[in-house]
């Protein structure tokens, strides 16, 4: 809800001739803290108690959302406080996400990980449907400040869930040990990722696909000027990718274990994502645009589940936080920098040109990565490692997965 509200809020605070660039700047202020803190946050997730680290980050983000609501209620007229709070919230999120993702494999056994990741994706996408759709209604009926306030309250539900968790340290307590909070520990995670072709290629796919196909930042322009559907229509457009993602997530829970040629399915899903983005760019009909955005969400969910599954299975527990920290630069940097790129191109040649060329760029970049990574194209279900803690220690010492 807050992500959608910030984009809408920024579009109201700047003149029309600067709107596309201002929307693109939202992505820049969000990704800068991620780049700055990604390595440190990954080490923090491997060094400190992941549950307690998430408690701290959730409290900080709740306070920032409340501050944004208060400033808006008091008549905010400048855009820079929105940028500043968005950047601070992104910094807190940079420490939250590695701890959150590294926690999932500690909660379930390895044979259930594929289903757990799919269920986790459903959880996220259901919220992503309800949030923007409800956000559009709240913005239209009550104003942007109420969207920020509701977001602030929502963090207390997460905090309550975290307080209920117990005994989730997993393999790190089974002899693999904790890392030290040092530069060498950060570099160990970076080295591990870039020496593993499967991890490296999935991260590059994530980055380039979302960098070129980031149409989200331009949705206010599509809703206001092209489709002319207002705040309510904007909320539904913003929720459309998540609607498609929910359907795909439900299918993945049931069928992910039956997907044998996972590398080919992953590549096909990324290509479908780019093609759906092109179709959305040229559409001038609301429901066709909604369907195209839903298709981007469905295809992205298939690729996300498979990418996460490959990374989690190919990474020992003691390095999962650092792997996620490195990956955060790619999967968050892609869409956020992509929003800046989309805004710059839209400011130059218009929103339609920006979205269509972005979709074409996604197709070209994905084809290049898949062509140059035979191990990813050949990846199958039977190649998943079934590692015990002693295997994980051996792999970590070697610096790359077997």
C-alpha positions in Angstrom: 0.0 0.0 0.0 2.8 2.4 0.9 4.7 1.7 -2.3 1.7 2.6 -4.4 0.9 5.6 -2.2 4.4 7.1 -2.5 4.3 7.0 -6.3 0.9 8.6 -6.3 1.9 11.2 -3.7 5.1 12.1 -5.7 3.0 12.5 -8.9 0.8 15.1 -7.0 3.7 17.1 -5.5 5.6 17.9 -8.7 4.6 19.8 -11.9 3.4 17.8 -14.9 6.5 18.5 -16.9 8.7 16.9 -14.2 6.4 14.1 -13.2 8.0 11.2 -15.1 11.5 12.1 -13.9 10.2 12.6 -10.3 8.6 9.1 -10.4 11.8 7.6 -11.7 13.7 9.2 -8.8 11.7 7.1 -6.3 13.5 4.1 -7.6 16.9 5.8 -7.2 16.3 6.8 -3.6 15.2 3.3 -2.7 18.0 1.4 -4.3 20.9 3.6 -3.0 20.7 2.3 0.6 20.4 -1.2 -0.7 23.6 -0.9 -2.6 25.4 0.8 0.3 24.3 -1.8 3.0 23.8 -5.0 1.0 27.1 -6.7 2.1 26.8 -5.6 5.7 23.2 -6.6 6.0 24.0 -10.1 4.6 26.7 -10.5 7.2 24.4 -9.3 9.9 21.8 -12.0 9.0 24.5 -14.7 9.3 26.1 -13.3 12.5 23.1 -12.1 14.6 19.8 -13.8 15.6 17.7 -13.4 12.5 14.4 -13.1 14.4 15.7 -10.3 16.7 17.2 -8.5 13.7 13.8 -8.6 12.0 12.2 -7.3 15.1 14.4 -4.2 15.1 13.9 -3.5 11.4 10.2 -3.9 11.7 10.0 -1.4 14.5 12.1 1.1 12.6 10.0 0.8 9.5 6.8 1.2 11.5 8.2 4.5 13.0 9.1 5.8 9.5 5.7 5.0 8.1 4.1 6.8 11.0 6.3 9.8 10.4 5.4 9.9 6.8 1.7 9.9 7.7 2.2 12.7 10.3 4.0 14.9 7.9 1.4 14.4 5.2 -1.5 15.2 7.6 0.3 18.5 8.5 0.3 19.6 4.9 3.4 18.3 3.2 4.1 20.4 0.0 7.6 19.4 -0.9 8.7 16.1 -2.4 12.1 15.8 -0.7 10.8 14.5 2.7 9.0 11.7 0.9 12.3 10.8 -0.9 14.2 10.9 2.4 11.8 8.7 4.4 11.5 6.3 1.4 15.4 6.0 1.5 15.5 5.5 5.3 12.8 2.8 5.0 14.7 1.1 2.2 17.8 1.1 4.4 15.9 -0.7 7.2 14.5 -3.1 4.6 18.0 -3.8 3.4 18.7 -5.4 6.8 15.3 -7.0 7.1 15.2 -8.9 3.8 18.4 -11.1 4.2 17.3 -12.1 7.7 13.8 -12.8 6.4 14.8 -15.0 3.4 17.6 -16.8 5.3 15.1 -17.7 8.0 12.7 -19.6 5.7 15.0 -22.7 5.2 15.4 -22.9 9.0 11.6 -23.2 9.5 11.1 -26.3 7.2 12.9 -29.4 6.2 14.8 -29.4 2.9 12.3 -31.7 1.1 9.5 -29.2 1.9 11.5 -26.1 0.8 10.1 -25.8 -2.7 6.5 -25.8 -1.3 7.5 -23.4 1.5 8.9 -20.9 -1.0 5.8 -21.2 -3.2 3.5 -20.7 -0.1 5.7 -17.7 1.0 5.2 -16.2 -2.5 1.5 -16.6 -2.2 1.5 -14.8 1.2 3.5 -11.9 -0.4 1.3 -11.7 -3.5 -2.0 -11.8 -1.6 -0.8 -8.8 0.4 0.4 -7.2 -2.9 -3.1 -7.6 -4.4 -5.0 -6.3 -1.3 -2.5 -3.5 -0.6 -2.5 -1.5 -3.8 -6.2 -2.1 -4.5 -7.2 -1.0 -1.0 -4.6 1.7 -1.3 -6.3 3.2 -4.3 -9.6 3.3 -2.5 -8.1 4.8 0.6 -6.2 7.4 -1.4 -9.4 8.3 -3.3 -11.7 8.4 -0.3 -9.5 9.4 2.7 -6.2 10.7 1.2 -2.6 9.5 1.0 -1.8 10.1 4.7 -4.3 7.3 5.7 -2.5 4.8 3.4 0.8 5.6 5.3 -0.9 5.3 8.7 -2.5 1.9 7.9 1.0 0.7 6.8 2.5 1.8 10.1 -0.1 -0.2 12.1 0.4 -3.3 9.9 4.0 -3.7 11.1 2.7 -4.7 14.6 1.2 -7.8 13.1 4.6 -8.9 11.8 6.2 -8.0 15.2 3.6 -10.2 16.9 4.4 -13.1 14.6 8.1 -12.8 15.2 7.6 -12.8 19.0 5.7 -16.1 18.7 8.7 -17.9 17.0 11.0 -20.1 19.0 14.0 -22.3 18.3 14.7 -21.5 14.6 18.4 -21.2 14.4 18.7 -24.3 12.2 22.0 -25.6 10.8 24.1 -22.9 12.3 23.6 -24.6 15.7 24.5 -28.0 14.2 28.2 -27.3 13.9 28.4 -24.9 11.0 29.0 -22.0 13.3 28.5 -18.3 13.0 30.4 -15.8 10.9 32.2 -12.9 12.4 31.0 -9.4 11.6 34.1 -8.5 9.5 35.0 -7.4 6.0 36.4 -10.8 5.3 33.1 -12.4 6.1 31.4 -10.0 3.7 33.9 -10.8 0.9 33.5 -14.5 1.6 29.8 -14.2 0.7 30.6 -12.2 -2.4 33.2 -14.6 -3.6 30.9 -17.6 -3.0 28.2 -16.1 -5.2 30.4 -15.0 -8.1 32.2 -18.4 -8.2 28.9 -20.2 -8.6 27.6 -20.0 -12.2 24.0 -20.9 -11.3 23.7 -18.3 -8.6 25.4 -15.6 -10.7 23.3 -16.2 -13.8 20.0 -16.3 -11.8 20.9 -13.0 -10.2 21.8 -11.4 -13.6 18.5 -12.7 -15.1 16.6 -11.1 -12.2 18.5 -7.7 -12.6 18.2 -7.2 -16.3 14.7 -8.5 -16.7 13.3 -6.1 -14.0 15.6 -3.3 -15.1 14.2 -3.1 -18.6 10.6 -4.1 -17.7 9.9 -1.7 -14.8 6.6 -0.4 -15.9 5.3 0.1 -12.3 6.8 3.6 -11.9 4.8 4.8 -14.9 1.5 3.4 -13.8 0.3 6.8 -12.5 0.8 8.2 -16.0 -1.0 5.3 -17.6 -3.9 5.6 -15.1 -4.2 9.4 -15.4 -3.3 10.2 -19.0 -3.5 7.0 -21.2 -6.2 4.8 -19.7 -7.9 7.7 -17.7 -9.2 5.5 -14.9 -8.2 7.7 -11.9 -7.0 6.6 -8.4 -9.3 3.5 -8.2 -8.2 2.3 -11.5 -4.6 2.9 -10.6 -5.0 0.7 -7.5 -6.3 -2.1 -9.6 -3.6 -1.7 -12.2 -0.9 -1.8 -9.5 -2.5 -4.9 -8.0 -2.8 -6.7 -11.4 0.7 -8.3 -11.4 0.0 -9.6 -7.9 -3.3 -11.0 -9.0 -1.6 -13.0 -11.7 1.1 -14.0 -9.2 -1.4 -15.5 -6.8 -2.8 -17.8 -9.5 0.7 -18.8 -10.5 1.8 -19.3 -6.9 -1.1 -21.7 -6.3 -0.1 -23.7 -9.3 3.5 -23.8 -8.3 2.7 -25.1 -4.8 1.0 -28.1 -6.5 3.3 -28.7 -9.5 6.8 -27.3 -8.6 8.0 -30.7 -7.5 7.0 -32.1 -10.9 8.9 -29.6 -13.0 11.9 -31.5 -14.2 13.6 -29.1 -16.7 13.7 -26.2 -14.3 16.3 -24.2 -16.2 14.2 -24.2 -19.3 11.0 -23.3 -17.5 12.8 -20.5 -15.7 14.1 -19.0 -19.0 10.7 -19.3 -20.6 9.0 -17.5 -17.7 11.5 -14.6 -18.0 10.9 -14.3 -21.7 7.1 -14.3 -21.2 7.6 -11.5 -18.7 9.3 -9.3 -21.3 6.6 -10.1 -24.0 3.8 -9.3 -21.6 5.5 -5.9 -20.8 5.6 -5.1 -24.5 1.9 -5.9 -24.9 1.0 -3.7 -21.9 3.0 -0.8 -23.3 1.0 -0.7 -26.5 -2.5 -1.4 -25.0 -5.0 1.5 -24.6 -7.8 -0.6 -23.1 -8.0 -1.0 -19.3 -8.9 -4.7 -19.1 -6.3 -5.7 -21.7 -3.7 -3.7 -19.8 -4.9 -5.4 -16.6 -4.5 -8.8 -18.2 -1.0 -8.0 -19.5 0.1 -6.8 -16.1 -1.4 -10.0 -14.6 0.6 -12.0 -17.1 3.8 -10.2 -15.9 3.0 -11.2 -12.4 2.3 -14.8 -13.2 5.5 -15.3 -15.2 7.6 -13.4 -12.7 6.3 -15.7 -9.9 7.2 -18.8 -11.8 10.7 -17.5 -12.3 11.0 -16.2 -8.8 10.1 -19.5 -7.1 12.6 -21.4 -9.3 15.3 -18.8 -8.8 14.9 -18.8 -5.1 14.8 -22.6 -5.0 18.1 -22.8 -6.9 19.8 -20.3 -4.7 18.6 -21.8 -1.4 19.5 -25.3 -2.3 22.9 -24.3 -3.7 23.9 -22.2 -0.6 24.9 -23.6 2.8 23.0 -22.1 5.7 26.0 -20.3 7.2 26.2 -18.2 3.9 22.5 -17.7 3.2 22.3 -14.3 4.7 25.3 -13.1 2.7 24.0 -14.7 -0.5 20.7 -12.9 0.0 22.6 -9.6 0.7 24.4 -9.9 -2.6 21.3 -11.0 -4.4 19.4 -8.0 -2.9 21.4 -5.6 -5.1 20.3 -7.5 -8.2 16.6 -8.2 -7.5 16.0 -4.8 -5.8 18.4 -2.9 -7.9 16.9 -4.1 -11.1 13.3 -2.7 -10.6 14.4 0.4 -8.7 17.1 1.5 -11.2 14.6 0.4 -13.9 12.1 2.9 -12.5 14.7 5.6 -12.9 15.5 4.4 -16.4 11.8 4.2 -17.3 11.3 7.7 -16.0 14.2 9.2 -17.9 13.1 7.5 -21.2 9.4 8.5 -20.6 10.5 12.1 -20.0 12.4 11.9 -23.3 10.0 10.0 -25.6 6.9 9.3 -23.6 5.6 6.5 -21.4 4.5 4.1 -24.2 7.9 4.3 -25.8 9.6 3.7 -22.5 7.5 0.6 -21.6 7.7 -1.0 -25.0 11.5 -0.6 -25.4 11.9 -1.8 -21.9 10.1 -5.1 -22.7 12.2 -5.5 -25.8 15.4 -4.9 -23.7 14.3 -7.6 -21.3 13.9 -10.1 -24.1 17.3 -9.3 -25.5 19.2 -9.4 -22.2 17.5 -12.6 -21.0 18.4 -14.3 -24.3 22.0 -13.3 -23.9 22.3 -14.6 -20.3 20.6 -17.9 -21.1 22.7 -18.4 -24.2 25.9 -17.8 -22.2 25.0 -20.0 -19.2 24.6 -23.7 -20.4 24.5 -24.9 -16.8 21.3 -22.9 -16.1 19.6 -24.1 -19.3 20.5 -27.7 -18.4 19.4 -27.4 -14.7 17.0 -30.1 -13.7 15.2 -31.3 -10.6 17.6 -34.2 -10.1 20.5 -31.8 -9.8 19.3 -30.4 -6.5 21.9 -31.2 -3.8 20.7 -33.0 -0.7 23.4 -31.6 1.6 24.0 -32.5 5.2 25.8 -30.1 7.6 29.2 -31.7 6.9 28.7 -31.3 3.2 27.8 -27.7 3.7 31.0 -27.1 5.6 33.1 -28.7 2.8 31.4 -26.7 0.1 31.9 -23.4 2.1 35.6 -24.2 2.5 35.9 -24.8 -1.2 34.2 -21.4 -2.0 31.8 -22.8 -4.5 29.0 -25.3 -4.7 29.7 -28.8 -6.0 
